[in-house]
Each structure stands twice: as C-alpha cells, then as structure tokens.
Amino acid sequence: MSNIQDTQKTLEVKIRPFSNPKDQERPDQRGVSRVHLSRDALLDLRLDPGKPCYLWKTSEPESQRREAVAWVTTEKSLSKKVCLMSKTFQELYGFKLGDELFIKATGASYITPAESIVLRDLTAPDVDTTPEIEEDDRHHWEWYLRDSLSRAEEIFPGMKLKPINLHGFTRTFAVDFVNGKPSGVAKYEKNSSVKISSLVDNPDQPVVNGWSARLEVVDIAGIDQALKKLNRFLSNFDRQFKFTWAQRSCAVLLHGGHGTGKTFIMNKIAKTGWAKNVIRLDNDAKPTTIRTIFKNAKLDQPSIVLIDELESIVSKEDSVSQSIAKALGEELDNLAQSGSGTSLPRVLVIAATLDISSIPISLKKRGRFQTDIMLPIPDPAARKAILKSLSPPLHPDSRDEALNRLGDRTHAYTAEDLVSLLDAACEIAEEKVEEVREASTEENYYLSQDDIEQALLVVRPTAMHDITLKPPSVRWDEIGGQDVVKKALRRAVETPLLYPERMKRIGAAPKKGLLLYGPPGCSKTLSAQAMATEIGFNFFAVKGAELLNMYVGESERAVRDIFARARAASPSIIFFDEIESIGSKRERGGRTNGVNVLTTLLNEMDGIETLKGVTVLAATNQPQALDLALLRPGRFDKLLYVAPPDLAGREEILRVKQRKMDFADDVDIPELARLTDGYSGAELVGICQTACDDVIEKCEQTGQELQIHMEDFRHAMKSVKKQITPEMVVDYENWAAGARGLE
C-alpha cells in the first residue's frame, strides 16, 4: 500500500463555506468529517465519494496531515480548486475559511471499521448539578451512545455528541480514541466496542488527528524575562505535576502601561491554535454571562478565556463591579479545584490591566490571579532588540548603527511607540519620494536619518501624552551667564548617567532633588529646560499652582500621577515651578488641602517606591516660605542660588541676544553690561525687546531699514525698571546661610 500512496496525486484547494442549506451540519453529526469536492477534483485525485483522503495546510509539512472523507458536492459549477468543509471539522483541525490546503487520496479503498471507540464525559460535576457517571451506570450510557454513533456513521477523535439525555440527566461526550489511536476516521459498526472514560481516569486531552499546537509564545523581542515567566506558566497545561498537594491556578494577569504589549501577547496566545474555543469577555459582561462563558469553556476544552482591561469591569466601587468580581473569583476557584491534582483543566484564563493595584485583592488570592507578569517599558537594550526585530527599511550598510543609536535615544518609548515612530518615518519618506518620483530611478527605497529625526518630533512616548506643559527646546549656549548653576546642574544630573561606575566606586549617590532659588527673572526655569534638552531626558514641567484643586484628594492624585508618569518615562526630570504654592510651611489650623499635597510630595520623593531614573528640580522666588521638611537630605539634596547676573554674565547675555539682533557698530556691549548693573536676565531681555520695538517704530516713520544703536538701548533702560533691590539680595543670602545647615 505504501507504493500506492507515494504515487497519489496532490491537489491544492481553498476552504469555502457551504452555500446550499442542504449541506449544512446536521445535529446528529452525520457527514461532519466529509470534505466536499467537485467531480473534476475527485477525478483528478482518482478518488471515489466515501473514500478516505488526507488534508494538510500548504504552509505545513505533510507529516501534519489529517484524515477526512471525500465527498462529491451538490453545488453546481464548483471550482476544483475549492473544497467545502463543516465548521466543526475546521475548528477541530485548526483550519479556517480561506486556508489553502493540499489534498490527496490515502490509497485505501474503504473507511476503516471502528473496532473500538473510547469516549469521555465532558459534563464535570463542578459545571452543574449533573453527577459524574457511577461505575455501575456506565454500561447503560455506553449502550445508549450506540444510537448516536450509528447515526453519525463516521467517527473521529474530537467529535462531540450532545445533548445526550438518559435517566433525567443531560451529558456531553467527546470521542478521544478510535481503534486505540487519537487520529483518523473510522466507520461505526454494530460490533464496535464503546467505552466511556471519566475525566479523572484520563485527564490528558488526546492529540487530535495527529496534530496538537503548542501553547507557547515565541518571537517577541524586548521582554525576555516576562516571556520566560509566561511560558513557564503556560507549560503547566501540558504538564503532569509531581507535587500534587499544591493548588494551581488556570489564570494569569498581565499588567503594564499603554503600549507595552499586553493585548498583543493575548492575541498571540489566542492564535497558537492550542485552543478549539477562544472566548473574549466583553467590558459590559454581567455575572450570568461570566458563568456561561466559563461553563462553555470547560465543556469545550482546550479553551482560552481572554479578559482585556480587567480593571474596567472589577475596579469600580459599585454593586455591579463587586458582583462581577465575585462571580469571576468563584469561577476561577471552580477551575482550580476541578483539576485532578496531577494536571490542570485545559482552560486558560488570561487577563490584562493597566494598573494592577486597581484589581481587587479578592481576585489575587490562591487559585485565582495569583500569577501576575509585569510588562515593563523597555530599556535601551530591549528597545534595540525590538527595533531590530521590526526590520525597518534602512540601508543594510548602516542599519545596525542607526537602530542602536535610535534605541539609545528613545527613552520611555514602548514597543507600540517604536512601531508608530517607524510608521511616521515611512510616511515622511513616502511623501518625499512622491515629490521626486518622476526624476527617481531607484528600485530600493530606504529610510534616511532625516526621516527618523522628523518622526521623533511627531511621535512622543505614550507616557508623555497629555503633559500639562511641554517646554520649548533650550540650549545652554542660549542662556548667558550662570556658569556656576550650569556646572552644578550638569554634575548632579549628567554624572550618574554618564559615569555610573565611578559613582559606584566612590560610593556617591545620585541627587534626588535640586532646588533653584533666587530673585525673579534670573533663568531658573530656563536652566531647568536647558538641562532636560541637553541631556535628552523626558521633561515634566508643572506650575505648582496648577496642581491645586478645590475637590478633596484631586491635588494629591495629580502629584502621584506626575511621579508615576515620570517613573514610567525614566530617565526623566520633573520640574516644579513656583513650588512654594504646594510646598509652603505647614501651620496649625490652616487649610488641610495644601498640607495633604505637601505630604504626598514628601512621600513621593523619599517614600517606599524608589525614584530611580527620576530627578526632581524645583524653582522658587520665596525659599523662606518653604516647609523645612522639603530641604532635608533625601529630598532636595542640593540648594542652588540663582543670583542676578554679574558683569560678565550680563555681557554674555547681551552677546547671546546679539546673535539674533541687528546691532549697529556703536553698540558697546561691555559698557551696556556696566550700565545694567542690578538688572535680572529677564529684564535685560526686556531692554533688548524694548529697543527692538523702538527701532521698528522708527523704520515705519522714516521708511528706512535701521539698525539698533547704543542710544536705543539707553532709551529702553528708562522704560524697563529694576525689580531686584539690594535688600532682596541680602534676604536671599541670609536665608542661604541658614539653609546650608540643613544640607
């Protein structure tokens, strides 16, 4: 027979649904295993109707072929490149509409008789009130099943017989073995042996018709540790446990921020082909729906139940959410307790949430979501691995270098953000190609560095969305003077990033917070913005007063949210401007709102949760108003006095402005710097702007294009008054002398 098989002709066909109602599936399962082909196709294959044939996907080796029964279609003008197949048979074999298959004859001239048939009762006691079949009653059910098997005629492993009613009970049975094998198609005969094995006797699901997909997630870059933990959990469903005392759960909870891959992984698991039944729990599910879903999942194993955004249905403090959480917990308990001890029920429950702390503790108990897997925001190494796995259209000669550089620059970008970034780069490149399409003769198109740079301006990391204040890009060379402040900021923020080994060797710890204090207009805010721009950190800038909210708890929630975002987007800088509005001294009998906000700020800065990768900068014009608790070690470790610019500083500020202004030759910058003694940096900029306004007015009056002369600056100085008094400077210096004892 082997020689005959080797010479069988193979035909490629595509699965299509039935169009004739007469060919739809029958309740008695008769004809379910039949593959309907045109007469031309049967002639080509040298197959007679009713003879066995082999099927396998064109994308799979022939070793994974499945057995079916060839049948002639009743549909007229059916192409010989098409086959019709029942939905039940498709699901059993892991096929779907549109799949392309190879089909050929087995070489056998008839369907093998079914000498023995082994069935399993799927109606487990935990599903409903139907008890497990007693040993004495089993032969009655075996005899009663013969009628259903006879009507089905062609029997195959995986076939389900339902509903079967006897003695007032309704049961569902699955065929596990035919002729001692978990594969093939056989014909029921009167002398066929029929046996029922219970779930406890035979806990393992048989490999159906020589094919069983592996429950494993592979080929996902950037989450190596999480993937290892997940696959270890998934392997439990194909494992025989040695330690049977432990109660194991069928549920796992994925958690992480937006775009970290939770839904992607869930869909990947659903597409493994391991489960015959994949059920998604909707956000509007009710307790009764949950119980029905779990009942169906247990009846149709192996099954997968997917719950995305779990927090949306169980985290609210209302009776509906509480009843849903209760029903879900009870069903998970039933699943965990229905295992035989040596194996799990083949029902995987996988849920995802943005915030694991929002999930009720009752759902994290033993037997429920006791396994949780965090999907972190990728670090530089993970980002590089993700980018390389995406294989973007970069020139081969520079691909690795470009991707490594991009991986280092994309702080806080999730996998989804990186995909969006490359999408944007491709759109930008596409637009450029369209503009020069007629002149271009290139066949291969690649992304340029400029395309990526433009995309970086458009696509920001998810953790940075909806930031209250997005600061402008500021460079150090755009800020005149303040060399001491610049040096101190760079040492505090850059050194831990650039020289971590040196810090570790010496035993130095990174600064958690830096407080910039001094008179108004002396570049405190600009210095913070320049620090973030130069080092490439994500920058969260917040006006202290913006955090205050009249509703109880909202201000504290806003503070916690900023720190949570900054941790997710690390390395990052949080900049609190006008921090005195939320960090002022606590007074007895005062408003509790400000006290609670300050307490929250203190807890976030040196609380239990680490601030690794997050630097806090703050600026104030009123340092004497700050609560002393903010100035203790572990909070604002460094106090930087941002003084009015000295002579050299004022001269540098004027030279920075000169780059963008049309100075006449008579403008004496050193002299102008001397004349502006006591002015702040902002006031110097104000003098320059006033001089510009005056010259623009003269241009309009004379109709000539004039330059800015020294006299224009002298005139502008009369309009811009100094706000900083000597007494104010003395107050800052006195406060600094007292505060140094706290550092």
WOUR-V423789 format. One record per residue. PHI is phi in whole degrees, 0 to 359 (999 if undefined). PSI is psi as a letter, one per 40 degrees, with the letter a starting at -180 (999 if undefined). OMEGA is omega in whole degrees, 0 to 359 (NA if undefined). Layout:
PHI:PSI:OMEGA
PHI:PSI:OMEGA
This chain:
999:d:181
298:d:179
294:d:179
295:d:181
300:d:184
296:d:182
262:e:182
292:h:179
282:i:179
250:h:180
237:h:178
264:h:182
226:i:178
239:h:181
283:h:179
226:i:181
285:i:176
291:i:174
253:e:181
266:h:181
303:d:181
294:d:183
264:e:180
292:i:183
297:i:178
260:i:179
302:d:182
276:e:177
70:e:179
294:h:177
81:e:181
299:d:184
276:e:183
274:i:174
250:h:186
271:h:182
232:i:176
286:i:179
298:d:179
297:d:180
295:d:179
297:d:178
296:d:179
301:d:182
275:e:183
56:f:182
243:h:172
265:i:176
305:h:179
93:e:179
265:i:181
287:i:177
217:i:178
251:i:176
230:i:170
201:i:181
293:i:179
295:d:180
272:e:183
240:i:176
289:i:181
295:e:180
297:e:179
260:f:181
289:i:178
239:i:183
259:i:178
214:a:179
244:h:179
287:i:181
213:i:180
273:h:183
284:i:174
266:e:181
282:h:179
281:i:176
54:f:174
286:h:180
295:i:178
284:e:176
265:e:183
233:i:172
232:i:178
249:h:187
214:i:180
293:i:179
298:d:179
300:d:181
293:d:177
300:d:183
296:d:181
297:d:184
267:e:180
77:f:176
266:i:172
211:i:180
304:h:180
94:e:178
297:i:176
261:h:186
235:i:166
261:i:178
223:h:175
205:i:179
288:i:177
282:d:184
97:e:179
279:i:183
268:e:180
202:i:177
280:h:181
300:h:176
294:i:179
272:g:179
286:d:179
221:i:178
229:h:179
247:h:180
246:i:179
232:h:178
282:h:181
271:e:183
273:g:182
288:i:185
299:d:183
283:e:182
284:d:179
210:a:185
275:e:180
288:h:182
284:i:176
291:i:183
295:h:176
287:i:182
301:d:181
292:d:184
266:e:187
295:d:183
293:d:176
295:d:179
294:d:180
298:d:178
293:d:184
291:d:181
290:e:183
301:d:181
296:d:179
294:d:179
294:d:180
295:d:180
289:d:178
290:d:176
73:c:180
266:h:186
248:i:179
210:i:178
301:h:182
100:e:178
298:h:179
247:h:177
245:h:182
201:i:345
275:i:179
252:h:184
252:h:177
203:h:179
55:f:177
84:e:180
244:i:178
248:h:183
231:i:174
239:h:181
237:i:175
237:h:176
279:h:180
262:d:184
223:h:173
235:h:184
56:f:176
77:e:182
238:i:177
273:f:182
208:i:176
91:i:178
235:h:180
224:i:183
258:h:180
292:h:176
228:i:184
300:d:182
267:e:178
294:h:177
279:h:181
238:h:181
230:i:176
244:h:174
247:h:182
279:i:179
296:d:180
290:d:179
295:d:185
225:g:186
291:d:184
277:h:174
286:h:180
290:i:173
288:h:188
279:h:175
48:f:174
75:e:184
219:h:176
211:h:181
286:i:181
273:h:178
275:g:184
204:i:178
250:h:182
229:i:174
60:f:171
239:h:185
275:i:170
90:e:180
226:f:188
304:d:183
292:d:179
295:d:181
293:d:178
297:d:179
294:d:180
295:d:181
294:d:176
296:d:177
293:d:182
297:d:181
294:e:179
299:d:184
283:e:177
238:f:187
239:i:170
259:h:186
282:i:177
272:d:180
264:g:187
274:e:181
291:d:186
292:i:174
268:h:183
252:i:182
258:i:175
266:e:188
245:i:177
222:i:183
242:h:175
265:h:177
219:i:182
164:i:183
290:i:177
302:h:173
80:e:181
274:e:173
111:e:183
297:d:181
295:d:179
301:d:180
293:d:179
300:d:178
294:d:179
296:d:178
295:d:181
298:d:184
268:e:179
294:d:183
86:e:180
294:d:184
264:i:173
277:e:186
225:h:177
247:h:185
241:h:177
255:h:178
271:h:183
284:i:181
291:e:180
259:f:183
295:i:177
249:i:180
308:d:180
296:d:178
297:d:180
299:d:181
295:d:179
295:d:180
299:d:181
291:d:178
296:d:179
295:d:180
296:d:180
287:d:179
283:d:187
235:f:181
285:i:356
284:i:183
228:i:175
231:h:175
250:h:182
253:h:178
231:g:177
272:i:181
53:f:182
304:d:183
298:d:183
288:e:182
246:e:183
233:e:188
267:e:182
285:i:181
268:f:176
229:i:186
294:d:181
295:d:180
299:d:180
294:d:179
290:d:177
294:d:179
299:d:179
294:d:181
296:d:180
297:d:178
298:d:180
295:d:179
293:d:177
293:d:176
298:d:179
300:d:179
298:d:183
298:d:183
276:e:182
273:e:178
290:i:182
277:e:184
99:d:179
269:e:180
206:i:178
268:i:167
300:i:185
272:f:176
231:h:179
266:h:175
247:h:182
233:h:183
237:i:180
223:i:178
211:i:175
286:d:187
227:h:183
293:d:180
290:e:180
275:e:179
276:h:181
305:i:181
299:d:181
299:d:180
272:e:179
254:e:181
288:i:178
305:h:179
88:e:180
250:b:179
275:g:180
279:e:174
255:h:175
234:i:184
233:h:180
272:h:175
256:h:186
282:i:169
291:h:188
296:i:174
276:i:183
306:d:181
297:d:180
292:d:179
298:d:179
296:d:179
296:d:179
296:d:182
299:d:180
292:d:180
290:d:180
282:e:179
49:f:180
292:i:183
284:g:176
253:i:181
298:h:183
305:d:183
292:d:185
238:e:186
300:d:184
298:d:180
296:d:181
296:d:181
289:d:177
297:d:180
294:d:179
294:d:178
298:d:179
288:d:186
271:d:189
270:g:177
303:h:174
72:e:177
284:h:174
276:i:177
301:d:179
295:d:178
297:d:181
295:d:177
296:d:179
297:d:178
298:d:179
291:d:175
300:d:181
296:d:178
298:d:178
295:d:178
296:d:179
296:d:179
295:d:180
299:d:180
296:d:179
295:d:181
296:d:179
300:d:182
291:d:183
243:f:187
301:d:184
294:d:183
273:e:185
273:h:177
240:e:183
288:i:176
260:d:179
253:h:181
248:h:181
230:i:174
289:i:176
260:i:177
297:d:179
294:d:177
300:d:181
293:d:180
299:d:179
294:d:179
295:d:179
297:d:178
285:d:184
269:d:186
259:h:178
257:i:179
299:i:183
304:d:182
296:e:182
261:e:180
291:i:175
62:f:177
288:h:185
300:d:183
227:h:176
256:h:188
288:i:175
288:i:178
284:h:182
232:h:179
254:i:180
301:d:183
287:e:175
268:e:180
247:h:180
279:i:177
72:a:178
56:f:182
298:d:180
296:d:180
295:d:179
302:d:182
296:d:181
294:d:179
296:d:182
295:d:181
294:d:184
287:d:187
261:d:186
282:d:186
303:d:179
300:d:181
279:d:186
274:d:185
230:f:182
296:d:181
294:d:178
296:d:179
298:d:181
294:d:181
296:d:182
284:d:182
94:e:181
275:i:178
252:i:179
298:i:177
288:h:178
279:d:184
215:i:177
230:h:180
252:h:175
261:h:180
228:i:180
155:a:183
297:i:178
298:i:173
80:e:183
252:f:171
78:f:178
295:d:181
293:d:179
300:d:180
296:d:178
296:d:180
295:d:179
295:d:179
299:d:180
294:d:181
295:d:185
294:d:185
270:e:177
82:e:179
281:i:170
289:h:191
238:h:177
251:h:182
251:h:185
222:h:170
283:h:183
306:d:182
294:d:181
293:d:183
278:e:184
283:h:183
224:i:183
291:d:183
276:h:184
299:h:175
90:e:184
291:d:180
295:d:179
297:d:179
296:d:179
296:d:178
296:d:180
298:d:181
295:d:179
297:d:180
292:d:178
297:d:178
297:d:182
295:d:177
296:d:180
294:d:184
258:e:182
297:i:2
287:h:185
212:i:177
234:h:171
258:h:180
242:h:176
262:h:175
272:i:183
55:f:185
293:e:180
298:d:181
289:d:177
241:e:183
241:f:182
286:i:184
299:i:179
277:h:181
237:i:179
293:h:179
79:e:180
278:a:180
292:h:181
282:d:183
300:d:180
296:d:179
297:d:180
295:d:178
295:d:179
299:d:179
299:d:178
298:d:179
298:d:179
297:d:180
296:d:180
293:d:184
284:d:180
222:f:180
279:a:183
294:d:183
281:h:186
292:i:178
255:f:182
300:h:178
83:e:180
236:h:176
249:h:180
256:h:173
250:i:177
217:i:179
227:i:178
208:i:171
264:e:184
232:g:183
298:d:181
292:e:180
274:e:186
285:i:175
290:h:184
298:d:180
298:d:179
291:d:188
264:e:180
281:i:178
304:i:182
96:e:176
242:b:174
269:g:185
289:d:186
232:h:177
253:h:184
245:h:178
276:h:179
259:g:187
277:i:172
301:i:184
296:h:175
280:a:184
302:d:181
294:d:179
294:d:179
296:d:179
296:d:180
293:d:178
299:d:180
294:d:179
288:d:175
296:d:179
293:d:181
300:d:181
299:d:185
247:e:181
235:i:181
263:g:181
283:h:172
282:i:183
294:d:184
276:e:179
285:h:181
260:g:186
297:d:177
303:d:179
293:d:178
296:d:177
295:d:179
292:d:181
292:d:184
263:f:178
302:h:179
94:e:177
279:i:175
280:i:177
299:d:180
296:d:179
291:d:175
297:d:177
297:d:177
297:d:177
297:d:179
298:d:182
292:d:178
296:d:177
298:d:177
299:d:181
299:d:180
296:d:182
292:d:178
299:d:178
295:d:178
296:d:179
299:d:180
292:d:182
285:d:185
265:e:184
75:e:180
249:i:176
268:h:187
261:i:174
264:i:178
269:h:183
257:i:180
299:d:181
296:d:178
297:d:178
291:d:180
299:d:180
293:d:180
295:d:181
297:d:180
287:d:181
272:d:183
260:h:184
269:i:176
287:h:179
263:e:184
266:h:180
259:i:177
303:d:180
295:d:179
296:d:180
296:d:179
297:d:179
299:d:179
297:d:181
294:d:178
295:d:179
296:d:181
297:d:180
296:d:178
285:d:183
286:d:183
298:d:177
291:e:180
268:e:185
288:999:NA
